[in-house]
Amino acid sequence: MSSAHIHPTPLKLGIQLENMPHGVYRKLLVPDSINMLQLHGILQLAMGWTFSHLFQFMDTRQRPKLVASFGEIDPYENLPPNEFEAHDILLKRDFMERIGKKNLWYRYDYGDDWWHKISLLKPGRRDLVEFKGIPICTDAFGKCPPENVGGAWGYREFRDAIDNKNHPEYRSYREWLGLDMKTPYEQEKVSVPSINDTLKAYFHSREWSRDTQQSFQEGWVDFFESRE
Protein backbone atom coordinates (compact mmCIF):
# COMPACT_ATOMS: atom_id res chain seq x y z
CA MET A 1 0.00 0.00 0.00
CA SER A 2 1.33 3.41 -0.94
CA SER A 3 2.45 5.76 1.81
CA ALA A 4 0.02 8.27 0.26
CA HIS A 5 -2.81 6.40 2.00
CA ILE A 6 -3.47 8.58 5.05
CA HIS A 7 -6.89 7.40 6.17
CA PRO A 8 -7.19 4.86 8.99
CA THR A 9 -8.06 1.34 7.95
CA PRO A 10 -11.87 1.13 7.76
CA LEU A 11 -14.13 -1.47 9.23
CA LYS A 12 -15.75 -3.50 6.47
CA LEU A 13 -19.25 -4.70 7.25
CA GLY A 14 -21.59 -7.10 5.53
CA ILE A 15 -25.28 -6.42 6.25
CA GLN A 16 -27.86 -9.14 5.55
CA LEU A 17 -31.59 -8.57 6.13
CA GLU A 18 -33.01 -11.81 7.50
CA ASN A 19 -36.19 -13.71 6.57
CA MET A 20 -36.50 -12.22 3.12
CA PRO A 21 -37.78 -14.11 0.05
CA HIS A 22 -34.99 -12.48 -1.97
CA GLY A 23 -31.52 -11.27 -1.07
CA VAL A 24 -31.16 -7.89 0.62
CA TYR A 25 -27.58 -7.07 1.53
CA ARG A 26 -25.10 -4.23 1.68
CA LYS A 27 -21.32 -4.09 2.01
CA LEU A 28 -20.06 -1.01 3.80
CA LEU A 29 -16.78 0.64 4.72
CA VAL A 30 -17.03 2.77 7.86
CA PRO A 31 -14.56 4.65 10.09
CA ASP A 32 -13.14 2.45 12.85
CA SER A 33 -14.09 5.10 15.44
CA ILE A 34 -17.79 4.89 14.65
CA ASN A 35 -20.37 4.77 17.43
CA MET A 36 -23.60 2.80 17.27
CA LEU A 37 -25.84 5.83 16.75
CA GLN A 38 -23.79 6.75 13.69
CA LEU A 39 -24.00 3.16 12.49
CA HIS A 40 -27.78 3.28 12.99
CA GLY A 41 -27.89 6.29 10.65
CA ILE A 42 -25.69 4.57 8.09
CA LEU A 43 -27.82 1.43 8.09
CA GLN A 44 -31.06 3.36 7.77
CA LEU A 45 -29.75 5.28 4.76
CA ALA A 46 -27.96 2.37 3.10
CA MET A 47 -30.83 -0.07 3.50
CA GLY A 48 -33.55 2.40 2.54
CA TRP A 49 -35.39 2.65 5.85
CA THR A 50 -36.81 5.98 7.03
CA PHE A 51 -35.92 6.36 10.75
CA SER A 52 -39.54 5.64 11.63
CA HIS A 53 -39.09 3.16 14.50
CA LEU A 54 -36.96 2.15 17.47
CA PHE A 55 -33.81 0.07 17.12
CA GLN A 56 -31.33 -2.06 19.03
CA PHE A 57 -27.85 -3.38 18.38
CA MET A 58 -26.96 -6.52 20.29
CA ASP A 59 -24.16 -9.07 20.35
CA THR A 60 -26.59 -12.02 20.24
CA ARG A 61 -30.31 -12.33 19.61
CA GLN A 62 -30.86 -14.28 22.82
CA ARG A 63 -29.53 -13.09 26.19
CA PRO A 64 -27.22 -10.38 24.86
CA LYS A 65 -24.34 -9.10 26.93
CA LEU A 66 -24.43 -5.68 25.30
CA VAL A 67 -27.30 -3.67 23.81
CA ALA A 68 -27.12 -0.19 22.24
CA SER A 69 -30.38 1.69 21.62
CA PHE A 70 -32.16 5.03 22.06
CA GLY A 71 -31.86 4.44 25.80
CA GLU A 72 -34.40 5.69 28.34
CA ILE A 73 -37.17 7.05 26.14
CA ASP A 74 -39.70 6.34 28.90
CA PRO A 75 -38.84 8.32 32.08
CA TYR A 76 -40.70 5.73 34.17
CA GLU A 77 -38.59 2.81 32.99
CA ASN A 78 -34.95 2.14 33.76
CA LEU A 79 -32.62 0.53 31.26
CA PRO A 80 -31.38 -2.97 32.04
CA PRO A 81 -27.71 -3.01 33.11
CA ASN A 82 -26.55 -4.32 29.71
CA GLU A 83 -28.25 -1.59 27.64
CA PHE A 84 -26.76 1.82 26.85
CA GLU A 85 -27.47 4.88 24.73
CA ALA A 86 -26.13 4.20 21.26
CA HIS A 87 -23.76 7.16 21.02
CA ASP A 88 -21.87 5.93 24.10
CA ILE A 89 -21.04 2.56 22.54
CA LEU A 90 -18.35 2.13 19.90
CA LEU A 91 -18.52 -0.64 17.33
CA LYS A 92 -14.82 -1.51 17.42
CA ARG A 93 -14.02 -0.88 21.10
CA ASP A 94 -17.14 -2.31 22.71
CA PHE A 95 -18.64 -4.92 20.40
CA MET A 96 -15.57 -6.19 18.58
CA GLU A 97 -12.79 -5.84 21.14
CA ARG A 98 -14.43 -5.89 24.58
CA ILE A 99 -17.15 -8.41 23.75
CA GLY A 100 -15.04 -10.11 21.08
CA LYS A 101 -17.77 -10.31 18.43
CA LYS A 102 -17.22 -10.54 14.70
CA ASN A 103 -20.96 -10.73 14.12
CA LEU A 104 -23.72 -8.73 15.76
CA TRP A 105 -27.39 -7.92 15.22
CA TYR A 106 -29.36 -4.82 14.35
CA ARG A 107 -33.05 -4.98 15.15
CA TYR A 108 -35.30 -2.33 13.62
CA ASP A 109 -39.03 -1.78 14.21
CA TYR A 110 -40.15 -4.00 17.07
CA GLY A 111 -43.54 -4.45 15.39
CA ASP A 112 -42.49 -5.61 11.92
CA ASP A 113 -39.35 -6.96 13.63
CA TRP A 114 -36.64 -6.66 11.02
CA TRP A 115 -33.36 -8.34 11.97
CA HIS A 116 -30.10 -7.51 10.20
CA LYS A 117 -27.03 -9.68 10.63
CA ILE A 118 -23.85 -7.57 10.68
CA SER A 119 -20.63 -9.42 9.82
CA LEU A 120 -17.12 -8.05 10.14
CA LEU A 121 -15.27 -8.61 6.86
CA LYS A 122 -11.63 -8.14 5.95
CA PRO A 123 -10.97 -5.03 3.84
CA GLY A 124 -9.22 -5.75 0.56
CA ARG A 125 -6.65 -3.63 -1.20
CA ARG A 126 -9.31 -2.01 -3.36
CA ASP A 127 -11.31 -1.13 -0.22
CA LEU A 128 -8.30 0.65 1.27
CA VAL A 129 -7.88 2.68 -1.91
CA GLU A 130 -11.57 3.60 -2.14
CA PHE A 131 -12.01 4.56 1.52
CA LYS A 132 -11.46 8.28 2.13
CA GLY A 133 -12.61 8.42 5.74
CA ILE A 134 -16.30 8.74 4.81
CA PRO A 135 -18.76 5.83 5.07
CA ILE A 136 -19.35 4.22 1.68
CA CYS A 137 -21.35 1.34 0.27
CA THR A 138 -19.28 -0.87 -2.02
CA ASP A 139 -21.97 -3.38 -2.99
CA ALA A 140 -25.73 -3.67 -2.66
CA PHE A 141 -28.57 -5.90 -3.76
CA GLY A 142 -32.29 -5.80 -3.08
CA LYS A 143 -34.62 -3.16 -1.71
CA CYS A 144 -35.66 -3.31 1.90
CA PRO A 145 -39.41 -3.77 2.43
CA PRO A 146 -41.67 -0.72 2.68
CA GLU A 147 -42.06 0.63 6.20
CA ASN A 148 -45.05 -0.79 8.11
CA VAL A 149 -45.68 -3.51 5.55
CA GLY A 150 -46.40 -6.03 8.30
CA GLY A 151 -43.13 -7.88 8.78
CA ALA A 152 -42.02 -10.91 6.79
CA TRP A 153 -45.58 -12.21 6.38
CA GLY A 154 -46.90 -8.85 5.23
CA TYR A 155 -44.04 -8.44 2.79
CA ARG A 156 -44.82 -11.78 1.15
CA GLU A 157 -48.39 -10.59 0.60
CA PHE A 158 -47.08 -7.29 -0.72
CA ARG A 159 -44.82 -9.07 -3.24
CA ASP A 160 -47.69 -11.23 -4.43
CA ALA A 161 -49.73 -8.13 -5.18
CA ILE A 162 -47.41 -5.32 -6.27
CA ASP A 163 -46.78 -6.54 -9.84
CA ASN A 164 -49.91 -8.66 -10.28
CA LYS A 165 -52.67 -6.60 -11.88
CA ASN A 166 -55.18 -9.33 -11.12
CA HIS A 167 -54.50 -9.22 -7.39
CA PRO A 168 -57.28 -7.48 -5.39
CA GLU A 169 -54.69 -5.39 -3.50
CA TYR A 170 -52.67 -4.36 -6.57
CA ARG A 171 -54.07 -0.84 -6.83
CA SER A 172 -54.10 -0.12 -3.07
CA TYR A 173 -50.45 -1.15 -2.61
CA ARG A 174 -49.35 0.96 -5.57
CA GLU A 175 -51.28 3.98 -4.37
CA TRP A 176 -49.80 3.45 -0.89
CA LEU A 177 -46.26 3.65 -2.33
CA GLY A 178 -47.08 6.44 -4.75
CA LEU A 179 -46.44 4.26 -7.81
CA ASP A 180 -48.26 4.43 -11.12
CA MET A 181 -50.10 1.38 -12.41
CA LYS A 182 -47.51 0.38 -15.02
CA THR A 183 -43.95 0.75 -13.74
CA PRO A 184 -42.48 -2.53 -12.41
CA TYR A 185 -41.58 -2.46 -8.71
CA GLU A 186 -38.02 -3.79 -9.28
CA GLN A 187 -37.48 -5.30 -5.84
CA GLU A 188 -33.84 -6.18 -6.56
CA LYS A 189 -32.71 -2.82 -7.96
CA VAL A 190 -30.57 -0.57 -5.74
CA SER A 191 -28.45 2.45 -6.67
CA VAL A 192 -25.04 2.36 -4.96
CA PRO A 193 -24.12 5.90 -6.16
CA SER A 194 -27.34 7.26 -4.68
CA ILE A 195 -26.64 5.52 -1.37
CA ASN A 196 -23.15 6.97 -1.28
CA ASP A 197 -24.34 10.49 -2.05
CA THR A 198 -26.67 10.26 0.95
CA LEU A 199 -24.00 8.74 3.21
CA LYS A 200 -21.61 11.55 2.31
CA ALA A 201 -24.26 14.14 3.12
CA TYR A 202 -24.94 12.42 6.45
CA PHE A 203 -21.23 12.39 7.37
CA HIS A 204 -20.98 16.13 6.75
CA SER A 205 -24.27 17.02 8.48
CA ARG A 206 -24.95 18.01 12.07
CA GLU A 207 -26.84 14.73 12.46
CA TRP A 208 -23.52 12.86 12.39
CA SER A 209 -22.40 14.40 15.70
CA ARG A 210 -25.71 14.34 17.61
CA ASP A 211 -26.12 12.30 20.76
CA THR A 212 -28.84 9.71 21.15
CA GLN A 213 -31.42 11.89 22.89
CA GLN A 214 -30.96 14.71 20.38
CA SER A 215 -31.51 12.24 17.55
CA PHE A 216 -34.65 10.83 19.17
CA GLN A 217 -36.15 14.22 20.00
CA GLU A 218 -35.22 16.10 16.81
CA GLY A 219 -35.76 13.32 14.27
CA TRP A 220 -34.55 13.40 10.68
CA VAL A 221 -36.97 15.75 8.93
CA ASP A 222 -34.40 18.54 8.55
CA PHE A 223 -31.85 16.18 7.03
CA PHE A 224 -34.23 14.84 4.39
CA GLU A 225 -35.61 18.28 3.59
CA SER A 226 -32.06 19.51 2.98
CA ARG A 227 -31.65 16.70 0.43
CA GLU A 228 -34.68 17.73 -1.65
C-alpha positions as CSV (number, residue, x, y, z in Angstrom):
1,M,0.0,0.0,0.0
2,S,1.3,3.4,-0.9
3,S,2.4,5.8,1.8
4,A,0.0,8.3,0.3
5,H,-2.8,6.4,2.0
6,I,-3.5,8.6,5.1
7,H,-6.9,7.4,6.2
8,P,-7.2,4.9,9.0
9,T,-8.1,1.3,8.0
10,P,-11.9,1.1,7.8
11,L,-14.1,-1.5,9.2
12,K,-15.7,-3.5,6.5
13,L,-19.3,-4.7,7.2
14,G,-21.6,-7.1,5.5
15,I,-25.3,-6.4,6.2
16,Q,-27.9,-9.1,5.5
17,L,-31.6,-8.6,6.1
18,E,-33.0,-11.8,7.5
19,N,-36.2,-13.7,6.6
20,M,-36.5,-12.2,3.1
21,P,-37.8,-14.1,0.1
22,H,-35.0,-12.5,-2.0
23,G,-31.5,-11.3,-1.1
24,V,-31.2,-7.9,0.6
25,Y,-27.6,-7.1,1.5
26,R,-25.1,-4.2,1.7
27,K,-21.3,-4.1,2.0
28,L,-20.1,-1.0,3.8
29,L,-16.8,0.6,4.7
30,V,-17.0,2.8,7.9
31,P,-14.6,4.6,10.1
32,D,-13.1,2.5,12.9
33,S,-14.1,5.1,15.4
34,I,-17.8,4.9,14.6
35,N,-20.4,4.8,17.4
36,M,-23.6,2.8,17.3
37,L,-25.8,5.8,16.8
38,Q,-23.8,6.8,13.7
39,L,-24.0,3.2,12.5
40,H,-27.8,3.3,13.0
41,G,-27.9,6.3,10.7
42,I,-25.7,4.6,8.1
43,L,-27.8,1.4,8.1
44,Q,-31.1,3.4,7.8
45,L,-29.8,5.3,4.8
46,A,-28.0,2.4,3.1
47,M,-30.8,-0.1,3.5
48,G,-33.6,2.4,2.5
49,W,-35.4,2.7,5.9
50,T,-36.8,6.0,7.0
51,F,-35.9,6.4,10.8
52,S,-39.5,5.6,11.6
53,H,-39.1,3.2,14.5
54,L,-37.0,2.1,17.5
55,F,-33.8,0.1,17.1
56,Q,-31.3,-2.1,19.0
57,F,-27.8,-3.4,18.4
58,M,-27.0,-6.5,20.3
59,D,-24.2,-9.1,20.4
60,T,-26.6,-12.0,20.2
61,R,-30.3,-12.3,19.6
62,Q,-30.9,-14.3,22.8
63,R,-29.5,-13.1,26.2
64,P,-27.2,-10.4,24.9
65,K,-24.3,-9.1,26.9
66,L,-24.4,-5.7,25.3
67,V,-27.3,-3.7,23.8
68,A,-27.1,-0.2,22.2
69,S,-30.4,1.7,21.6
70,F,-32.2,5.0,22.1
71,G,-31.9,4.4,25.8
72,E,-34.4,5.7,28.3
73,I,-37.2,7.1,26.1
74,D,-39.7,6.3,28.9
75,P,-38.8,8.3,32.1
76,Y,-40.7,5.7,34.2
77,E,-38.6,2.8,33.0
78,N,-34.9,2.1,33.8
79,L,-32.6,0.5,31.3
80,P,-31.4,-3.0,32.0
81,P,-27.7,-3.0,33.1
82,N,-26.5,-4.3,29.7
83,E,-28.3,-1.6,27.6
84,F,-26.8,1.8,26.8
85,E,-27.5,4.9,24.7
86,A,-26.1,4.2,21.3
87,H,-23.8,7.2,21.0
88,D,-21.9,5.9,24.1
89,I,-21.0,2.6,22.5
90,L,-18.3,2.1,19.9
91,L,-18.5,-0.6,17.3
92,K,-14.8,-1.5,17.4
93,R,-14.0,-0.9,21.1
94,D,-17.1,-2.3,22.7
95,F,-18.6,-4.9,20.4
96,M,-15.6,-6.2,18.6
97,E,-12.8,-5.8,21.1
98,R,-14.4,-5.9,24.6
99,I,-17.1,-8.4,23.8
100,G,-15.0,-10.1,21.1
101,K,-17.8,-10.3,18.4
102,K,-17.2,-10.5,14.7
103,N,-21.0,-10.7,14.1
104,L,-23.7,-8.7,15.8
105,W,-27.4,-7.9,15.2
106,Y,-29.4,-4.8,14.4
107,R,-33.1,-5.0,15.2
108,Y,-35.3,-2.3,13.6
109,D,-39.0,-1.8,14.2
110,Y,-40.1,-4.0,17.1
111,G,-43.5,-4.4,15.4
112,D,-42.5,-5.6,11.9
113,D,-39.3,-7.0,13.6
114,W,-36.6,-6.7,11.0
115,W,-33.4,-8.3,12.0
116,H,-30.1,-7.5,10.2
117,K,-27.0,-9.7,10.6
118,I,-23.8,-7.6,10.7
119,S,-20.6,-9.4,9.8
120,L,-17.1,-8.0,10.1
121,L,-15.3,-8.6,6.9
122,K,-11.6,-8.1,6.0
123,P,-11.0,-5.0,3.8
124,G,-9.2,-5.8,0.6
125,R,-6.7,-3.6,-1.2
126,R,-9.3,-2.0,-3.4
127,D,-11.3,-1.1,-0.2
128,L,-8.3,0.7,1.3
129,V,-7.9,2.7,-1.9
130,E,-11.6,3.6,-2.1
131,F,-12.0,4.6,1.5
132,K,-11.5,8.3,2.1
133,G,-12.6,8.4,5.7
134,I,-16.3,8.7,4.8
135,P,-18.8,5.8,5.1
136,I,-19.4,4.2,1.7
137,C,-21.4,1.3,0.3
138,T,-19.3,-0.9,-2.0
139,D,-22.0,-3.4,-3.0
140,A,-25.7,-3.7,-2.7
141,F,-28.6,-5.9,-3.8
142,G,-32.3,-5.8,-3.1
143,K,-34.6,-3.2,-1.7
144,C,-35.7,-3.3,1.9
145,P,-39.4,-3.8,2.4
146,P,-41.7,-0.7,2.7
147,E,-42.1,0.6,6.2
148,N,-45.0,-0.8,8.1
149,V,-45.7,-3.5,5.5
150,G,-46.4,-6.0,8.3
151,G,-43.1,-7.9,8.8
152,A,-42.0,-10.9,6.8
153,W,-45.6,-12.2,6.4
154,G,-46.9,-8.8,5.2
155,Y,-44.0,-8.4,2.8
156,R,-44.8,-11.8,1.2
157,E,-48.4,-10.6,0.6
158,F,-47.1,-7.3,-0.7
159,R,-44.8,-9.1,-3.2
160,D,-47.7,-11.2,-4.4
161,A,-49.7,-8.1,-5.2
162,I,-47.4,-5.3,-6.3
163,D,-46.8,-6.5,-9.8
164,N,-49.9,-8.7,-10.3
165,K,-52.7,-6.6,-11.9
166,N,-55.2,-9.3,-11.1
167,H,-54.5,-9.2,-7.4
168,P,-57.3,-7.5,-5.4
169,E,-54.7,-5.4,-3.5
170,Y,-52.7,-4.4,-6.6
171,R,-54.1,-0.8,-6.8
172,S,-54.1,-0.1,-3.1
173,Y,-50.4,-1.2,-2.6
174,R,-49.3,1.0,-5.6
175,E,-51.3,4.0,-4.4
176,W,-49.8,3.4,-0.9
177,L,-46.3,3.6,-2.3
178,G,-47.1,6.4,-4.8
179,L,-46.4,4.3,-7.8
180,D,-48.3,4.4,-11.1
181,M,-50.1,1.4,-12.4
182,K,-47.5,0.4,-15.0
183,T,-44.0,0.7,-13.7
184,P,-42.5,-2.5,-12.4
185,Y,-41.6,-2.5,-8.7
186,E,-38.0,-3.8,-9.3
187,Q,-37.5,-5.3,-5.8
188,E,-33.8,-6.2,-6.6
189,K,-32.7,-2.8,-8.0
190,V,-30.6,-0.6,-5.7
191,S,-28.5,2.5,-6.7
192,V,-25.0,2.4,-5.0
193,P,-24.1,5.9,-6.2
194,S,-27.3,7.3,-4.7
195,I,-26.6,5.5,-1.4
196,N,-23.2,7.0,-1.3
197,D,-24.3,10.5,-2.0
198,T,-26.7,10.3,1.0
199,L,-24.0,8.7,3.2
200,K,-21.6,11.5,2.3
201,A,-24.3,14.1,3.1
202,Y,-24.9,12.4,6.4
203,F,-21.2,12.4,7.4
204,H,-21.0,16.1,6.7
205,S,-24.3,17.0,8.5
206,R,-24.9,18.0,12.1
207,E,-26.8,14.7,12.5
208,W,-23.5,12.9,12.4
209,S,-22.4,14.4,15.7
210,R,-25.7,14.3,17.6
211,D,-26.1,12.3,20.8
212,T,-28.8,9.7,21.2
213,Q,-31.4,11.9,22.9
214,Q,-31.0,14.7,20.4
215,S,-31.5,12.2,17.6
216,F,-34.6,10.8,19.2
217,Q,-36.1,14.2,20.0
218,E,-35.2,16.1,16.8
219,G,-35.8,13.3,14.3
220,W,-34.6,13.4,10.7
221,V,-37.0,15.7,8.9
222,D,-34.4,18.5,8.6
223,F,-31.8,16.2,7.0
224,F,-34.2,14.8,4.4
225,E,-35.6,18.3,3.6
226,S,-32.1,19.5,3.0
227,R,-31.7,16.7,0.4
228,E,-34.7,17.7,-1.6
